[in-house]
Amino acid sequence: MAKNSSHPAEGPCSPDDQLPPLRVLVSWSPSSTGTEAIEFAAWLARSTSVRIRVVSTISQPLTVTSLSKLSGSYKKWFKKERATCERAVKQALHAAGVDKDQLDKNVSVLLAGPSRPQLLEQAAEDFKASVILLGANQSAPKGRFFSGSTADALLHYSPLPVGLIPRGIKLSKHGVTRINFAFTDLGSADDPALLHAACIAQRGGIPLRILAFSAKGLVDVPLEYSPTFPSDAPNWREHSLSLLDRAHDFIADAYPELSVTTAIGSGHGWSGAVDSLKWKKGDLLCLGSSPMGPIERVFIGSTATELLPHLGVPVLVCPSTYDKEAR
């Protein structure tokens, strides 16, 4: 695509071979019961140039942490744990098919502290990460995602996109083959998160599908159940079609070479709406978030929160005010 100084996606949306590697921070520990987060990273690595670092955490109360770090025995124990963790991380990445040249020099980091979300945010800042990937909560049904306390915290406060993956799903051997963007409310067609999704598709040379969901059976409940539902909920489909048309035209104008389609998922409840659409093993779904005060951070809305447990593909939740230059 020819560059244009007025193009909204200039620079960060250049072809993949003209961009620095995506810096992927993976939250995974050898004690984890699943390897979904590692597999998520490997899936991205088959799709684009990446630099992967894995951060493992040890939860310790603040008083224990401050006291134990003063002792020599603690330092000796921690050094041994760090070496054991690094071996397990390298083994898991190798088993997932990640090439050595896609790994960061410091591929495994072990951190201890009272707050896992804070440890992950600090690790992301130190790594200058582009995205934080989280594994599946093992209490979730196979093929679905339940968010635990760490995911909930990052979804509400992370300054970076957060990647989530359902438990035990099979991903395409060819990596990401289609980007999906879902409106979770009747927002603006020029949502920055939509531009971010289009940028990812442009970077990978893959199609973009723009979605809206119409969950039948929810319109009769009190509106406070989902504050993002419009007062004229029966006309949700008409509003959605209009929004999708505007979004399609906006992206087609910004990225004339990008293949863009639209669709509405309609069914009983969120599960029915999601399952009414055809999904592929190579699908990645992007969701936008709401800005949280003056600080540009993820703040996932109530509709998106209700939607997440029904999704069966990897999800990337991005701050709607996310700065493209950070990618």
VENMO-V24059 format. One record per pair of residues at least 4 apart in sequence whose ideal C-beta (glycine too) atoms are under 6 Angstrom apart, sorted by the first residue. I is the first residue (numbers start at 1). J is the second residue. Records with the same first field share a line. If there is no record, write none. Layout:
I->J, J
//
This chain:
1->257
3->10
8->254
9->13, 199
12->324, 327
13->199, 202
14->18, 19
16->48, 203
21->49, 50, 51
22->48, 50, 130
23->51, 128, 129, 130
24->41, 50, 52, 131
25->53, 124, 127, 129, 132
26->37, 41, 54, 133
27->37, 55, 120, 134
28->32, 37, 38, 54
29->56
30->85, 88
33->138
34->135, 136, 138
35->39, 92
36->135, 136, 165
37->133, 135
38->92, 96
39->96
40->133, 165, 314
41->52, 133
42->96, 97, 98
43->171, 175
44->50
45->50, 98, 102
46->175
47->175, 176, 204
48->204
50->102
51->104
52->102, 103
53->104, 107, 127
54->89, 108
55->109, 123
56->85, 110
57->111, 116, 119
58->112
60->64, 65, 112
61->114
62->114
64->68
65->113
68->74
69->74
82->110
85->108, 110
86->108
89->108
93->98
98->102
103->107
109->123
111->119
113->119
116->150
117->150, 153, 154
124->129, 132, 160
130->327
131->161, 163
132->160, 162
133->163
134->151, 164
136->140, 145, 165, 166, 167
137->146, 148
139->146
140->144, 145, 146, 167
142->167, 168
143->166, 169, 312
144->166, 309
145->164, 166, 308
147->151, 152
151->155
153->157
154->158, 162
155->162, 298, 300, 317
156->299
157->297
158->162, 298
159->297
161->316, 318
162->317
163->316
164->315
165->314
166->312
170->281
171->281
172->177, 281, 282
176->282, 284
177->206, 282
178->206, 207, 282, 283
179->197, 200, 201, 208, 284
180->209, 211, 283, 285
181->194, 197, 210, 286
182->211, 287
183->212
184->303, 304
185->228, 303
186->230, 239, 243
187->191
189->246, 247, 250
190->250
191->288
192->320
193->288, 318, 320
196->318, 322
197->286
198->208, 251, 255
201->206, 208, 258
202->255, 258
207->259
208->258, 260
209->261
210->244, 247, 262
211->263
212->240, 244, 264
213->265, 273
214->236, 237, 264, 266
215->269, 270, 273
216->268
217->268, 269
219->233
221->225
223->229
226->302, 303
227->302
228->301, 303
229->233
235->239
236->240
240->264
244->262
248->252, 260, 262
251->255, 260
252->260
263->277
265->273, 274, 276, 277
266->273, 276
267->272, 273, 276
268->272
270->306, 307, 310
271->310
274->310
279->283, 313
283->313
284->314
285->313, 315
286->316
287->304, 317
288->320
289->298, 299, 300, 317, 319, 320
290->299, 301
291->320, 321
292->297, 299
296->319, 321
297->319
298->317, 319
300->304, 305, 317
311->315
318->322
//
